[in-house]
């Protein structure tokens, strides 16, 4: 099956065609558009905003820090629809229901419960359909007649950023295979295995080779703050007014304005050499690299818990750990020594408490664990603060965030340890298993 045939197959799915029909109905109207502030969400935003321009849909875009979109982010009612990408398929979104103003969330994350009133499209909820939000947005844009080499690049950057593809080790999620084959044929320079490039955060299982695609996704993750708000505004005067997710979006979409063909790119600096942005991009990468080295030293203090479901389990507890998710992905492969392993990192940070899980495989679903943990933590706060707690993710990568600055760290740890005791003593595969 080629990619064109894949898109035609998607058109047999009513949930997909409903999205196309909604977008067609919004021509000439105003959309409030929100996306996640990591490389996948930013790549999704690049595709969707260019699609809006192509279709004549007016829009206002934002990349807010909360994973779950809070109602407070809707500042007025001067819109005809709300569209959200890569920010969950959450029951919470039913609170936005308005029969006169459609709400659509386009997503790829596991969720403990889907909305019942508003529209959602999430193929990853079906078996064997793991992908990224950027890939889904590319599907939608292609079905509506908007696709070129640059939107292909956007989609693949998001896929790389969310571990859907890893050409350095020939790992490609089956659901995206048709698109990936076309991309590899058009842009072999971006997926070629190279030993002369520095390893990235994606080089977890090996560090001998990487690709230009990985380098680019690594840089965008570092520059954007990676959805974890590790911002560097206080590090340099030139960065004081920079909002890193918006900066990364401008950097990504700025490549189109250079007129370069992605097939001709020879080094990552060609992606970063965008007029007016190059200097600050390099500054942000410098501060990221410094944090990376410090973080690796901190993670060496992890402890190993009792083996659970034939999976080695490591736990790190600490404070103010920048770059925790990406660091854990790399460090885990060193600690696991080839065994199925799960690394649970829990940190007290400025905005509250952050749990980050990374796995090399095994029987425990990291996304389900984080989704369940978020629900337990929500039960500890008042109704008006429940939206400030979110959790979920994929089998091998997931997060749970408590964005309440004074939330008690020990209390969060206690809730987690109680949950993990249940997993060890009476494992519910439907609830926690892969």
N, C-alpha and C positions, 0 to 999 in steps of 0.2 A: 504494500500500500504506500503510495506517495502522499505528500502533504495535502495536495489538492483533493485527493480521494478521502483523506482523513477529515477535512473540513466538510465535504459533502456528507460524510457519515454523521458528523455532529448535527447537521441540519435535520436529521431524523429524530432528534431529541427535542421535545417540546420546550423543556426548560432553557435550551440554547436558543431556539427560535423566538421564545418570549423576550429574551434579552435583545435580539436584533430588532424585533418589532418595537420595543420600548425606545431604543435609540433612534429608530426612524421617526418615531412620533415626537421626538424632542428637537427636530430641526427648527432653528430659529428661536428656540426657547432657552431659558437660563437653568443651568445645572450647577448645584453646589457639589464639588467633587473633592473627595478626601482619599488619601492613600497612605499606606504604611511608610515609615521613614527609614527603611533599610534598602539595600540595592534592588531587591525584588519589587518592593513597593514603589521605589523611585523609577525603575524601569517600566513598571506598569503605568505609572503616571505619564512617562514620556510617550508611550503608545497611545494612551487614552486621550491626552490633551491634543496630540496631533490628529487623532481620529475626530475629535470634536471640531477642530479647525477644518478638516476635510469635509465634514458633514454640515458645517454651518451651525453648530451648536454652541451657544454662548456658555461660558463657564467661569467660575471662580474656584481656584485650586488651593488646597492647604495640605501640609504634611504634618499633622499634629502628633505630639509625642505619645499620647495614650494609645495603646493598641486598640481597645474598644472605643469607638467614637462616642464621646459624651454629648448629651444634648446641648451642653453649654457652648459647644463649638459652632452651633447654628445661631449666628448673631441676629438674624432678622428673618422675615418670611418672604423676601424678594426672590424666590426661586420657584421653578416649576417641577424640579425633581432633585433628589439627592442620590448620588452614586458613590459607592465606597469600594476600594480595591485593596486586597491583601490585609484587611483588618478584621478578619474573623467572620464566621457564619454563626452569629450569636443570637440567642433568644432575646437578649437585651434590645436588639434592633426593632423589635415589635413596638417599642415605646415611641418610635418615629412614625408609626403608621398614620397616614392621612389619605383618605380615599381620593382626594383631589391632587395630591402631590406624591407621585411614586417614589419609593425608596428601593434601591437595588444594591446588594452587596455581592461582589465578585471575589471569590476567595478559594483557597486550596488547603486550609488547615483542618485538622481534626477538630471536632466540636462535640461537647457532651449533650448538646441539644440545639436544634435549628429553630429559626423564627417561624412563626405560623401565619403572620399577617402580611409581612412585607416580602418582596421578591428576593431570592438568592439564587446564585449559580455557583456550584462547587462540585466539579467532577471528581475531585479527590475523595469525596465521600463514598464513591463507588469503588469496588475492588479493582486493583491493578490500574489505577488511574492517577498515581502520584505524579505531581507536576508542580509548576510555580504559577503564581498569579500573572506574571509577565507572559507566560506561555498562553494562559487562558485569554488574556487581553489581546494577544496576537491572533488567536483563533477568531475572536470576535471581529477584530479589525479586518482580517483577511476575508471573512465571510461578507463583510460590508464593502469590499472592493478597495481597501486601503492596505497595501503592503509594498515595501521596497527593501533594499539592502540595509537601510538604517534601522527600520523597525525590526528586521531580523536580528540585527546586532543588539538592540534594546532587549528583545526577548531572551537572547542567549545569555546576556549579562545577568539578568534576573535569575535565569535557570542555574547559572554557575553560582551566583550569590546564595541561593537556597539549596545547594548541594544536589540538584536534580541531575546534573551532568558533571562528570569529572574526566575530561579527555586525557588527562595525564596518566590515568590508570584504566582507561577504556571502560568506565562505568557510566552507563546511560540508562535512565529510567525508561522502561519499555513504552510508556504512554507517549513519550516525546520523540521516539525513535525516527519517525518519518521526517519530522522537521529537522532533527539533528543531522541526518544524512545529507539533506540538501544544504544545510549550513556548512558542513564539513567539506562538501564538494566546491562550494563557492569561496570559502575562506579558509583554506588549509593552513595559511600562515598563522591564524589565531588559535588553532587547536594542535599544532605541531608540538611534539614533546621536545623540550629544549633543556639542556644541561647548563647553559650559560646564563640562566636567569635565577635570581634569588628565590628560594622557596616562599610560598605564600601561606596564609592561614588555612588554605585548602589542602596543603601537602601534609596530611596527618599520617596516612599509612606509609608514606615514603617521602623522601626529600631529594631524590636524585634528579628528578625532572619536574618541570612545570610547563605552563603554556602562557601565551600572551593574553588569552581570555582570562585565565586565572589571575594574572597580574592586574588586569584592568578591574575585575570584580573585587579583588583585594583592595585596590586603591580606592574605589568608590565606597566600599564598606568603611574603610578607615576615615575617609573624608566626610562621609555623611553622619558619622556617629553610630552607624550600624543599628539604629532603632533603640540603642541603650543610652543615648544622650551623654556619651562621653565627649563633651564639648570642650574646646580649648580657647574660648573667648578671653580668658584671663592670662593666657600665656604670651600674647604678643599684641601690641597696640593695633596692628593691621587686622587682627581677628575680632576685635571687640564688638563689632556690629554684624558679624557673619553668623547667619543661622545655617548650620552645616547641612541639614537635609535640603534646603532650598539651593544652597551652593552646589551640592552634588548633582541636583537636578539640572541646574544651569550648565554644569560641566558636561554632563551626559548629553543633553540636547544640543549643547554648543558644538559638538562634533559634526552635526549635520551642516552647520553653517560654514565649516572649513571647506566643504566640497570634496573632501578626501574619500576615496573608496576604501572601505575596511580591508579589502583584499590586498591593498598596497601597503598597509601599516607594517612597519618593521620593528618598532619598539614601543613600549607603553607610554613613553613621554609624548608621542604623537597624539595620544588620546587626552593627555593632560595639558597640552600646549594650546589652550583656548584663550583667545585674546581677553585680557583683563582678569583672568582667573588663575593663570599658571603659577604665579608667585605664591599666592595663598594656598593653593593645592599642595605645593611642596612644603610649606610651613606645617600644614596639618599632618602630612605624612611623617614629618620629622618628630612631632610630638607623639603621634601614634606609636612609632617605633620605640621611643623611650618608654612608654607605658607597657608595651609588649614585653620588653626585657625585664622590667620590674615585676610584672605579673607572673611570669614564668617562675621566678624565684619564690613568690608567695605560694603558688600552687604546690610546691614541693613539700609543704607542710600537711598535705592531705592525709587522711587515715583510711584504712581499708575495713569495711564492715563485713559482716557474715555473708558468705556466698548465698545468693538468692535466685531461685529458678535457673540454676546452672549458670548464673551470671556473676562475675566479680563486681563488687559495688564499692566505689570510692566516694568519700565525703570530704569536702572542703568547707570550712566555716571561717568567716573573717569579716573585715570591714573595708569599705571603700575600695573594692576590687574593680578597677577599670578593665574593660576588654574581656570580662570573665567568660562569656560564651565561646568566643573564638579561641582563647587560650586553652580552654578545656578540651576543645575538639582536637587540638594538636597534642596536648599533654597526655590525653587519655590513651592514645595509641602507644606512647612510650611506656605507660604504666601497665597496660593490659597484657603485654607480652604475647599477643596473639589470641588470647582468650576472649570470648564474649564478655563485654564489660560495660558498666554504666558509671558515669561520673556525675555526682550530684554536688553542685556548688551553691552555697547559700551565703549571701553577704548582706550586711547592713550598709546601705548606701544613702546618699543625700536625700533622695525622694522617698525612701522607705525601705523595703526589703525585696531582694531579688533572688529567686531560685532559678538556676540554669542547669539543664540536664543534657548530657551528650553521651551517646552510646556507640559501640562498635558493632552492635547486633545483640542477640540474645532474645529472651522471651518477654521482657518487660517493655511496654510501649511508653516511651518518655512523654509523648503528648497526652495520653490518657491520664498518666500520673499527675501531670501538671494541671490538666483540666479539673480533675477531682480535687487536687489540693486547693485550687482557687475557690471552688465551691465551699470547701470546708472553712477557708479563711474568710469568705464573705459572711458566713454565719457568725463570725466574731465581731462584726461591725454593724453600725446602724444602717438602716435602709438607704439613707442619702449618701453613704460612702461605698456601697457595694460595687458601683460602677468603676471605682478606683482600683479594683482588684481584678486581674485577668490571668488566664492561663490556658495553655494548650500547645500544640505543635505536632511534630512528626514522630515516627517511631524512634528515630535516633537523635532528634534535636528538638528541644522544647523549652519554654520559659513559663515562669509564674511570677508576676510582678504585683507588689503591693505599693501603690503610689500614694501612700499616706505617711508623711514625714515622721510623725511621732508614733508610728505603729511599733509595738514592742517586739524587738528581734527575738528574744527568748521565747515569747509566745508563739511566734511564727515557726520557730524551730520545734517547739513542743508539738504543734499541730502536725508538722511534717513527720516527726519521729513516731507519733501515734499511727499515722497513716502507713508508714513503712513497716511498722510492727504487724499491722494487719496483712500487708502484702506478703511478709515472710511467713506468717503463721497460717493464713487461709487464703491462698492466691485465687482470685476471681479472674479467670482468663478473659471473660467478656469485658470486664471492667478495666483491667490493667494489662492484658496480654496483647502481643502482636498478632 
